Amino acid sequence: MNTFKKKSLHAAVLAGLGALGAAGTANAVHINPDGLGQVVIYPYFTVRAGNTTAMSIVNTTSLTKAVKVRFLEGKNSREVLDFNLFLSPQDVWTGVILTGTTPGGADGARLETGDNSCVTPSDLFGGAAGVSTIRTDGLGLPINAFKNYQYTGGNVDNATMNTLDRTREGYMEVIEMGVVTNTIVTGYIKHSAAGVPANCVALDAYDSDPSITAPTTVGAVGKFPLHLASPAGGLTGRASIINAANGTNYTYDVTVFDGWWNPLVPAPGNVPYSGSGITTPSISLQTGIDTVSNVFVTGNPAIANSAGVVRASWNTSREAVSAILMRDSVINEFVTDAGTVSKTDWVITMPTKRDNIGVGVGTPNRPFSNNFANATATGACDAYSLAIFNREEGTIGTTPGVILPSPRPPGVLAPGQVLCWEANVIEFGSSGLLGSTNNFRLQGAADAFAVSGATTTGAPFATFSRRTLQGPNGWASFGFGATATPTQSQQSMTPLTSSLNGVADAVPRVHFGLPVIGAMFHNYTNTGVASSYGGVIPHKFTRNIQ
C-alpha cells in the first residue's frame, strides 16, 4: 500500500514543481495553497441562533472580473440566491446574510450590502442611490431574499424539508466567469475617485439572462460572453459568523481552486458565463472545466520518491474537481470544558456532492454512498469511522484505537456515525454552538466520552493551573475510504491514467476518501470578566492515493 499523508503541503508543492516544472502543473485543476484562484468556496453560513454571516470577495489582480456569487442551502446544495458581480481591479465586495426575507421577518434569510461594486440585476440591493425599496420577484419575495424555488414544486427533493427555514444555513461559491475585455464595459465598472462605478445600470443590458431584451445603447453590441476572456484567477475572500448578543466572531478562511477552467478552444466568449438568475456554471459539472487533477502529496518516508504531484486524468470534470478535495481523514480538536462553558462544532462540507447524487432510490456516482432520500428526512448519508482521544491519550475503552460505526439498524440508510447533508455540523458536548439543524452528534460511547470528565472550576483565565483543562477536551479523526467498513465501499474513485512527478503509473492510482472542507468552531466564556471568545481552527487532513 502506498499511502500519502499530508504533513506539509508546501513541501509537496516544491517537490512536485521541481519534478514537473511549471508547465506540468498549469493545465490541471488543483487547490491553490496560497489561497488565490478562479473558484472560492466558503464552507458555511448561518443565521440561526442569533448569528449573521458577513463575507468578502477580493480581486487581487489588475484585471476586471465577471464573477458568479452563489448561495446554497446546506441539506442538498439547492441554490437559494445567485447573482453576477463585477469587480474592478483591486476591488473588494462585502455583504452580510441576515435572518428573514425582509427586515424583521421571521422566515428565511436575505443578503444585504452597502458596497458600491456593480451587480446584475443592478437593483438587487435597492434602486438608485438613497432608495431603499427592494423590488420583488414574480412570487412576491424581495429579489435579495433567499428562495426555496429549487427544492419546491417540480424541484422538490423532500416534501418535509421545503420551507424557507432551510435557507438559513448552507455555504457559498464564488466563480470567476471571465475577464472583461470590452473597454466600454470596464469603463462602466471602474470606480471613480469617490469610490463609485460609472454606470452599473448599463450592465443590465449586457446580461445574458433571456428575460432581458437585446441592448440598444450605442456600443453595447452583444451579450457578456462576447466581451470576456478566460478566467485568470487571483480571487480570494473570507467570512465571519457574528453573534452580537453573545459577543462572538468566528472568522474563517476559504478553499480556492486554480487551473479550474481549461476549455478545448480558449477563445473570447468561450467562458463559463451565465446570466443572473441562471443556475450555471457549476463548480464541477460544466463543459470547459479541466478533467485533469493535480494533488500535492508529501509521500511515505519509508518509500523512496513517493512525494510530489499525483496527476490524474478523469472521464469527467466532476471527478477531477472531487479528486482535489478527496481526503481519507478529517482531523481536529474539540473543547467541551464545563468550567469555560465551552462548546465545539465541526463543519464538514462536501461541495461536489450535489453533482454526484440524485433524489430517491438508486446508486450515486462515486465517491458517495447514497442518494438524497425523498421519502424520509435522512438526507444522503455517508458513513465514517471514528477515533477520539482526550489530551492525555485516553480513548474509549481500555485500548486506544479506531471506533467503527455501529451495525446497520433496520430502516436507516447508513450505520452509526454518518454525515447526511452537504454542509454538516457535528456537535461535540451537551449542545451545539452554531444552532444548526444540519447537526449530527457522535454516537453512544463516543458522545459520552466527548462530554465526560470536566475538571475546571470556572476561574478567570489568568488563574488557571496547569492541570485543570484535560477532561473532556482532546482531538478526533473521522475516517473515510480504504480503512472503512463495507458500508463505505463507494468512497473511492479510479482515474483513467495517473502519474507521480511525471512518471506514468502502470496501474492508475485509486483516490480514497470523500471530497470535504471545513473547520472547527469553538468558544470560551471567561467568568471573571463576563466575556466570550470565539475561535476557528481549519481542519487537518490526510490523503490516501494508492
C-alpha positions as CSV (number, residue, x, y, z in Angstrom):
1,M,0.0,0.0,0.0
2,N,1.3,3.4,-1.0
3,T,-0.4,5.8,1.4
4,F,0.3,9.5,1.2
5,K,-0.2,11.7,4.2
6,K,-0.5,15.5,4.0
7,K,2.1,16.6,6.6
8,S,3.4,19.6,4.7
9,L,1.6,20.9,1.6
10,H,4.2,23.4,0.7
11,A,6.9,20.6,0.8
12,A,4.8,18.6,-1.6
13,V,4.3,21.6,-3.9
14,L,8.0,22.2,-4.1
15,A,8.7,18.6,-4.7
16,G,6.1,18.4,-7.4
17,L,7.1,21.6,-9.2
18,G,10.7,20.5,-9.1
19,A,9.8,17.3,-10.8
20,L,7.3,18.5,-13.4
21,G,8.2,22.1,-13.9
22,A,5.7,24.9,-14.0
23,A,4.2,23.8,-17.4
24,G,3.4,20.4,-15.9
25,T,1.1,21.8,-13.3
26,A,-0.5,24.7,-15.3
27,N,-3.2,22.8,-17.1
28,A,-4.9,20.9,-14.3
29,V,-7.4,21.8,-11.6
30,H,-5.8,22.0,-8.1
31,I,-6.2,23.6,-4.7
32,N,-4.0,26.6,-4.6
33,P,-2.2,26.5,-1.2
34,D,-1.6,30.3,-1.5
35,G,-5.3,30.9,-1.3
36,L,-5.8,32.7,-4.7
37,G,-7.6,31.3,-7.7
38,Q,-10.6,31.1,-10.0
39,V,-13.1,29.4,-7.6
40,V,-13.6,30.3,-4.0
41,I,-15.6,28.1,-1.6
42,Y,-16.9,29.3,1.7
43,P,-17.8,26.2,3.8
44,Y,-20.6,27.5,5.9
45,F,-23.0,30.4,6.6
46,T,-25.8,30.6,9.2
47,V,-28.3,33.0,10.5
48,R,-29.6,30.6,13.2
49,A,-29.3,31.1,16.9
50,G,-28.9,34.9,16.6
51,N,-26.0,34.7,14.1
52,T,-25.3,36.7,11.0
53,T,-22.7,35.9,8.4
54,A,-20.6,38.5,6.7
55,M,-18.4,37.8,3.7
56,S,-15.8,39.4,1.4
57,I,-14.6,38.8,-2.1
58,V,-11.3,40.2,-3.1
59,N,-9.9,40.8,-6.6
60,T,-6.1,40.9,-6.1
61,T,-5.4,41.5,-9.8
62,S,-5.2,44.4,-12.2
63,L,-7.9,42.8,-14.3
64,T,-11.7,43.5,-14.4
65,K,-13.7,40.4,-13.4
66,A,-17.1,39.0,-14.0
67,V,-17.9,36.8,-11.0
68,K,-20.9,34.5,-10.2
69,V,-21.8,34.7,-6.5
70,R,-24.0,31.7,-5.3
71,F,-25.6,30.8,-2.0
72,L,-26.6,27.1,-1.5
73,E,-28.7,25.7,1.4
74,G,-26.9,23.1,3.4
75,K,-29.0,19.9,3.1
76,N,-28.9,19.2,-0.6
77,S,-27.0,22.2,-2.1
78,R,-30.0,23.7,-3.8
79,E,-29.4,27.2,-4.9
80,V,-31.1,29.9,-2.8
81,L,-29.6,33.1,-4.4
82,D,-27.5,33.7,-7.5
83,F,-26.3,37.0,-9.0
84,N,-23.4,38.4,-11.0
85,L,-20.8,40.7,-9.5
86,F,-18.3,42.8,-11.5
87,L,-15.0,43.6,-9.7
88,S,-12.8,46.3,-11.0
89,P,-9.0,45.9,-10.5
90,Q,-8.0,45.5,-6.8
91,D,-11.7,45.7,-5.8
92,V,-13.3,44.2,-2.7
93,W,-17.0,43.4,-2.4
94,T,-18.6,42.8,1.0
95,G,-22.1,41.6,2.0
96,V,-23.9,40.1,5.0
97,I,-26.5,37.4,5.4
98,L,-29.3,38.3,7.7
99,T,-32.3,36.4,9.1
100,G,-35.7,37.0,7.4
101,T,-36.5,37.5,3.8
102,T,-37.4,41.1,4.8
103,P,-36.1,43.2,7.7
104,G,-37.7,41.9,10.9
105,G,-39.1,38.9,9.1
106,A,-39.1,35.5,10.8
107,D,-38.9,33.3,7.8
108,G,-35.8,32.5,5.7
109,A,-32.7,34.7,5.0
110,R,-31.6,37.5,2.8
111,L,-28.4,39.2,1.6
112,E,-27.7,42.9,2.2
113,T,-24.8,45.1,1.2
114,G,-23.7,48.7,1.3
115,D,-21.0,48.0,-1.3
116,N,-20.8,50.1,-4.5
117,S,-19.4,47.4,-6.8
118,C,-21.7,46.6,-9.8
119,V,-24.1,43.7,-9.7
120,T,-26.7,42.4,-12.1
121,P,-29.5,42.9,-11.7
122,S,-28.3,46.4,-10.8
123,D,-31.2,47.0,-8.4
124,L,-30.6,43.8,-6.4
125,F,-30.0,45.7,-3.2
126,G,-32.2,48.7,-3.9
127,G,-32.8,51.3,-6.6
128,A,-30.8,54.4,-7.2
129,A,-28.5,55.9,-4.5
130,G,-30.6,56.6,-1.4
131,V,-33.5,54.4,-2.5
132,S,-34.1,51.6,-0.1
133,T,-37.1,49.9,-1.7
134,I,-36.3,46.4,-2.9
135,R,-38.1,45.1,-6.0
136,T,-40.0,41.8,-5.6
137,D,-40.0,38.8,-7.9
138,G,-42.9,37.1,-9.7
139,L,-44.0,35.3,-6.5
140,G,-43.7,38.3,-4.2
141,L,-40.4,37.7,-2.5
142,P,-37.8,40.5,-2.4
143,I,-35.2,39.9,-5.1
144,N,-32.4,39.9,-2.5
145,A,-34.2,37.2,-0.4
146,F,-33.1,33.6,-0.3
147,K,-35.6,31.5,-2.2
148,N,-36.9,27.9,-1.9
149,Y,-37.8,27.5,-5.6
150,Q,-35.1,25.0,-6.3
151,Y,-36.4,22.5,-3.7
152,T,-40.2,23.0,-4.0
153,G,-42.8,22.4,-6.8
154,G,-41.2,20.4,-9.7
155,N,-37.8,20.7,-8.0
156,V,-38.9,19.1,-4.6
157,D,-36.4,16.7,-3.1
158,N,-38.2,16.1,0.2
159,A,-41.7,17.4,1.0
160,T,-40.9,17.6,4.7
161,M,-38.0,20.0,4.2
162,N,-39.3,22.6,1.7
163,T,-39.8,25.7,3.8
164,L,-37.8,28.9,3.7
165,D,-36.3,28.0,7.0
166,R,-34.0,25.6,5.1
167,T,-32.3,28.7,3.6
168,R,-30.9,29.8,7.0
169,E,-27.7,27.8,6.7
170,G,-25.5,26.5,3.9
171,Y,-22.4,27.5,2.1
172,M,-21.2,29.9,-0.7
173,E,-19.5,29.6,-4.0
174,V,-17.7,32.4,-5.9
175,I,-16.8,31.5,-9.5
176,E,-14.8,33.7,-11.9
177,M,-16.7,33.6,-15.2
178,G,-14.2,35.7,-17.2
179,V,-12.0,38.8,-17.6
180,V,-13.9,41.8,-19.0
181,T,-12.1,42.9,-22.2
182,N,-14.6,45.5,-23.7
183,T,-13.3,48.9,-22.7
184,I,-16.7,50.4,-22.7
185,V,-17.8,47.8,-20.2
186,T,-14.7,48.2,-18.0
187,G,-15.4,51.9,-18.0
188,Y,-18.8,51.3,-16.5
189,I,-17.4,49.0,-13.8
190,K,-14.3,51.1,-12.8
191,H,-14.7,53.0,-9.5
192,S,-14.2,56.8,-9.6
193,A,-12.1,58.7,-7.1
194,A,-15.2,58.9,-5.0
195,G,-15.4,55.1,-4.9
196,V,-18.4,54.8,-7.2
197,P,-18.6,52.9,-10.5
198,A,-19.5,55.0,-13.5
199,N,-22.7,53.2,-14.7
200,C,-23.8,49.9,-13.1
201,V,-27.3,50.1,-14.6
202,A,-25.8,49.9,-18.1
203,L,-24.5,46.4,-17.3
204,D,-28.1,45.0,-17.2
205,A,-28.3,45.3,-21.0
206,Y,-25.2,43.1,-21.4
207,D,-26.5,40.3,-19.2
208,S,-27.4,37.0,-20.9
209,D,-30.5,36.4,-18.9
210,P,-33.0,35.5,-21.6
211,S,-35.7,37.7,-19.9
212,I,-33.6,40.8,-20.7
213,T,-34.2,42.4,-24.1
214,A,-31.3,43.0,-26.5
215,P,-29.3,46.1,-25.9
216,T,-29.9,49.2,-28.0
217,T,-27.3,51.6,-26.5
218,V,-24.6,52.7,-28.9
219,G,-21.5,50.5,-28.3
220,A,-23.4,47.9,-26.4
221,V,-23.5,45.2,-29.1
222,G,-23.7,41.6,-27.9
223,K,-24.1,40.0,-24.6
224,F,-21.4,39.4,-22.0
225,P,-19.8,36.2,-23.2
226,L,-18.5,38.0,-26.3
227,H,-16.7,40.6,-24.1
228,L,-14.9,38.2,-21.8
229,A,-11.6,36.3,-21.9
230,S,-10.9,33.1,-19.9
231,P,-10.8,33.3,-16.1
232,A,-7.3,34.3,-14.9
233,G,-7.5,33.7,-11.1
234,G,-6.4,35.9,-8.3
235,L,-9.7,35.8,-6.3
236,T,-9.9,35.2,-2.6
237,G,-12.1,36.0,0.4
238,R,-13.2,35.3,3.9
239,A,-16.3,35.1,6.0
240,S,-17.3,35.8,9.6
241,I,-20.2,34.3,11.7
242,I,-21.1,37.1,14.1
243,N,-23.3,36.9,17.2
244,A,-23.8,40.4,18.6
245,A,-25.8,39.2,21.7
246,N,-23.0,36.7,22.7
247,G,-20.1,39.0,21.6
248,T,-18.6,36.3,19.4
249,N,-17.0,36.5,15.9
250,Y,-15.9,33.3,14.1
251,T,-13.8,34.3,11.1
252,Y,-12.7,31.6,8.8
253,D,-10.7,31.1,5.6
254,V,-11.8,29.8,2.2
255,T,-10.8,26.9,-0.1
256,V,-9.6,28.1,-3.6
257,F,-9.3,26.2,-6.9
258,D,-6.9,27.2,-9.6
259,G,-6.4,25.7,-13.0
260,W,-10.1,25.1,-13.0
261,W,-11.1,26.5,-16.4
262,N,-9.4,24.8,-19.4
263,P,-11.6,24.9,-22.5
264,L,-10.6,23.0,-25.6
265,V,-10.9,26.2,-27.5
266,P,-9.8,29.1,-25.2
267,A,-11.2,31.8,-27.4
268,P,-13.0,35.1,-26.5
269,G,-16.6,34.3,-25.5
270,N,-15.7,30.6,-24.6
271,V,-16.1,31.2,-20.9
272,P,-18.3,29.9,-18.1
273,Y,-20.6,32.9,-18.1
274,S,-24.3,32.7,-17.4
275,G,-26.8,35.5,-16.7
276,S,-28.1,36.4,-13.3
277,G,-30.9,34.1,-12.3
278,I,-29.4,31.2,-14.2
279,T,-28.1,28.3,-12.0
280,T,-25.0,27.7,-14.0
281,P,-22.0,27.5,-14.1
282,S,-21.3,24.5,-11.8
283,I,-18.1,24.2,-9.9
284,S,-17.6,20.6,-11.0
285,L,-20.1,19.7,-13.8
286,Q,-19.5,22.2,-16.7
287,T,-18.1,21.8,-20.2
288,G,-14.7,23.5,-20.1
289,I,-13.6,22.6,-16.6
290,D,-10.3,20.7,-16.7
291,T,-10.6,16.9,-16.5
292,V,-7.1,16.6,-15.1
293,S,-6.4,16.9,-11.4
294,N,-3.1,17.7,-9.6
295,V,-2.9,16.6,-6.0
296,F,0.2,17.6,-3.9
297,V,1.3,14.8,-1.6
298,T,4.2,14.6,0.9
299,G,4.7,10.9,0.5
300,N,5.6,8.0,2.7
301,P,9.1,8.3,4.4
302,A,9.6,4.6,4.0
303,I,9.1,4.7,0.3
304,A,11.6,6.4,-2.0
305,N,10.3,9.0,-4.5
306,S,6.8,9.0,-3.1
307,A,6.4,12.7,-2.6
308,G,5.3,15.2,-5.2
309,V,2.4,15.7,-7.6
310,V,-0.1,12.9,-8.4
311,R,-1.6,13.9,-11.7
312,A,-4.7,12.0,-12.9
313,S,-6.9,12.2,-15.9
314,W,-10.7,11.5,-15.5
315,N,-13.7,10.8,-17.5
316,T,-15.5,14.0,-16.3
317,S,-14.7,17.3,-14.7
318,R,-17.0,16.2,-11.8
319,E,-14.4,13.5,-10.9
320,A,-11.4,15.8,-11.4
321,V,-12.8,18.5,-9.0
322,S,-13.8,15.9,-6.4
323,A,-10.3,14.4,-6.6
324,I,-8.6,17.5,-5.5
325,L,-10.8,17.6,-2.4
326,M,-10.6,13.9,-1.6
327,R,-9.3,13.2,2.0
328,D,-9.3,9.9,3.8
329,S,-9.5,11.5,7.2
330,V,-10.5,14.8,8.8
331,I,-8.6,15.7,12.0
332,N,-9.2,18.4,14.5
333,E,-9.6,19.2,18.2
334,F,-12.6,19.6,20.4
335,V,-13.1,21.6,23.6
336,T,-16.2,21.0,25.8
337,D,-14.8,22.1,29.1
338,A,-17.6,22.8,31.7
339,G,-15.6,25.5,33.6
340,T,-15.5,27.7,30.5
341,V,-18.9,26.7,29.2
342,S,-17.1,25.7,26.0
343,K,-18.8,24.1,23.0
344,T,-17.4,22.8,19.8
345,D,-18.9,22.2,16.4
346,W,-17.1,20.8,13.4
347,V,-18.3,21.9,10.0
348,I,-17.7,19.4,7.2
349,T,-19.0,20.5,3.8
350,M,-19.0,18.4,0.6
351,P,-19.1,21.0,-2.2
352,T,-19.2,18.4,-5.1
353,K,-21.8,16.1,-3.6
354,R,-24.8,17.7,-5.4
355,D,-23.2,16.8,-8.8
356,N,-22.8,13.2,-7.9
357,I,-26.1,12.2,-6.2
358,G,-29.7,12.1,-7.2
359,V,-33.0,12.1,-5.4
360,G,-34.7,8.8,-4.3
361,V,-33.5,5.3,-4.8
362,G,-30.5,4.3,-6.9
363,T,-26.7,4.4,-6.7
364,P,-25.0,7.7,-6.8
365,N,-21.7,8.4,-8.5
366,R,-18.5,7.6,-6.6
367,P,-17.3,8.5,-4.1
368,F,-20.7,8.9,-2.4
369,S,-22.8,6.1,-0.9
370,N,-26.5,7.2,-1.1
371,N,-28.9,9.4,-3.0
372,F,-30.9,12.1,-1.2
373,A,-33.9,10.4,0.4
374,N,-37.2,11.9,-0.8
375,A,-39.4,9.6,1.3
376,T,-37.7,10.3,4.7
377,A,-35.8,13.1,6.3
378,T,-32.5,11.2,6.5
379,G,-30.7,13.0,3.6
380,A,-27.9,11.3,1.6
381,C,-25.8,9.5,4.2
382,D,-22.1,8.6,4.1
383,A,-20.6,6.6,7.0
384,Y,-17.3,7.3,8.7
385,S,-15.0,5.6,11.1
386,L,-14.0,7.4,14.3
387,A,-11.0,7.7,16.5
388,I,-11.3,10.0,19.5
389,F,-8.8,10.9,22.3
390,N,-8.6,13.3,25.2
391,R,-5.5,15.3,25.9
392,E,-3.8,12.6,27.9
393,E,-4.1,9.9,25.3
394,G,-7.2,8.4,26.7
395,T,-9.8,7.0,24.4
396,I,-13.0,4.9,24.6
397,G,-12.4,1.6,26.4
398,T,-9.1,0.3,27.6
399,T,-7.2,0.1,24.3
400,P,-6.6,3.2,22.1
401,G,-7.8,2.5,18.6
402,V,-10.4,3.2,15.9
403,I,-14.1,3.0,16.8
404,L,-16.0,1.7,13.9
405,P,-19.6,2.6,13.0
406,S,-22.4,0.7,14.7
407,P,-24.1,-2.2,12.8
408,R,-26.8,-1.1,10.3
409,P,-30.1,-0.7,12.1
410,P,-33.3,-1.6,10.2
411,G,-34.7,1.2,8.0
412,V,-31.7,3.6,8.3
413,L,-29.7,4.4,5.2
414,A,-26.3,4.3,6.8
415,P,-25.0,2.9,10.1
416,G,-23.8,4.6,13.3
417,Q,-21.6,7.6,12.6
418,V,-22.9,9.3,9.4
419,L,-22.8,12.6,7.5
420,C,-26.0,13.1,5.6
421,W,-26.1,16.7,4.4
422,E,-23.9,18.8,2.1
423,A,-22.9,21.1,4.9
424,N,-22.8,19.0,8.1
425,V,-22.4,20.3,11.6
426,I,-21.0,17.8,14.1
427,E,-21.8,18.8,17.7
428,F,-19.4,17.9,20.5
429,G,-20.6,18.5,24.0
430,S,-24.0,18.6,25.5
431,S,-25.4,21.1,23.0
432,G,-24.4,22.7,19.7
433,L,-22.6,26.0,19.3
434,L,-24.0,27.2,15.9
435,G,-27.6,26.2,16.4
436,S,-27.6,24.1,13.3
437,T,-30.4,21.9,12.1
438,N,-28.0,20.1,9.8
439,N,-26.4,18.8,13.0
440,F,-25.2,15.3,13.9
441,R,-24.0,14.1,17.3
442,L,-21.4,11.4,17.9
443,Q,-23.0,8.1,18.7
444,G,-23.2,6.2,22.0
445,A,-19.9,5.8,23.9
446,A,-18.1,8.4,21.6
447,D,-20.7,11.1,22.5
448,A,-20.4,10.2,26.2
449,F,-16.6,10.4,26.0
450,A,-16.6,13.8,24.4
451,V,-18.6,15.4,27.3
452,S,-17.1,13.5,30.2
453,G,-14.7,14.3,32.9
454,A,-14.9,18.1,33.3
455,T,-12.3,19.3,35.8
456,T,-12.2,23.1,35.7
457,T,-13.7,25.3,38.4
458,G,-14.7,28.3,36.2
459,A,-11.9,30.6,37.5
460,P,-10.7,33.5,35.3
461,F,-8.2,32.5,32.6
462,A,-5.3,34.2,34.4
463,T,-5.6,31.9,37.4
464,F,-6.0,28.5,35.6
465,S,-3.5,26.0,36.9
466,R,-1.5,23.7,34.5
467,R,-3.5,20.5,35.1
468,T,-7.2,21.7,35.1
469,L,-8.2,21.5,31.5
470,Q,-7.7,17.9,30.4
471,G,-11.0,16.2,31.0
472,P,-13.5,16.4,28.1
473,N,-11.1,18.1,25.7
474,G,-9.0,16.4,23.0
475,W,-8.9,15.5,19.3
476,A,-10.7,13.2,16.9
477,S,-10.3,11.8,13.4
478,F,-13.1,10.9,11.0
479,G,-12.0,8.3,8.5
480,F,-13.3,7.6,5.0
481,G,-12.4,5.2,2.2
482,A,-9.9,2.3,2.2
483,T,-9.8,1.7,6.0
484,A,-13.5,1.9,6.4
485,T,-16.2,-0.8,6.7
486,P,-18.0,-2.3,3.7
487,T,-20.7,0.4,4.1
488,Q,-18.1,2.9,2.9
489,S,-17.0,0.9,-0.2
490,Q,-18.2,3.6,-2.5
491,Q,-15.7,6.1,-1.0
492,S,-13.0,5.9,-3.8
493,M,-12.5,6.9,-7.4
494,T,-10.2,5.4,-10.1
495,P,-8.9,7.7,-12.8
496,L,-8.2,6.8,-16.4
497,T,-4.5,7.4,-16.0
498,S,-2.2,8.8,-13.4
499,S,1.4,9.7,-12.8
500,L,3.7,10.8,-10.0
501,N,6.1,13.6,-10.8
502,G,5.6,13.0,-14.5
503,V,6.3,9.2,-14.3
504,A,3.3,7.3,-15.6
505,D,1.8,4.6,-13.4
506,A,1.3,1.2,-14.9
507,V,-2.0,1.0,-12.9
508,P,-4.0,4.2,-12.2
509,R,-3.8,5.3,-8.6
510,V,-7.1,5.0,-6.7
511,H,-8.1,8.1,-4.8
512,F,-9.8,7.1,-1.5
513,G,-12.0,9.2,0.8
514,L,-14.6,11.9,0.4
515,P,-14.3,15.5,-1.0
516,V,-14.5,17.6,2.2
517,I,-13.6,21.0,3.5
518,G,-14.4,22.9,6.7
519,A,-13.2,23.9,10.2
520,M,-13.7,23.5,13.9
521,F,-15.7,26.3,15.7
522,H,-15.3,26.6,19.5
523,N,-16.0,29.2,22.2
524,Y,-14.8,30.1,25.7
525,T,-16.6,32.1,28.4
526,N,-14.4,34.0,30.9
527,T,-16.5,34.2,34.0
528,G,-14.0,36.5,35.7
529,V,-14.8,39.4,33.4
530,A,-18.0,38.2,31.9
531,S,-16.7,37.9,28.3
532,S,-17.0,35.4,25.5
533,Y,-14.5,34.4,22.8
534,G,-14.8,32.5,19.6
535,G,-12.2,30.6,17.6
536,V,-12.0,28.8,14.3
537,I,-9.4,26.1,13.5
538,P,-9.2,24.8,9.9
539,H,-9.4,21.0,9.6
540,K,-6.3,19.0,9.1
541,F,-6.4,16.1,6.6
542,T,-4.7,13.0,5.3
543,R,-4.9,11.7,1.8
544,N,-4.8,8.1,0.5
545,I,-3.8,7.7,-3.1
546,Q,-2.5,4.2,-4.0
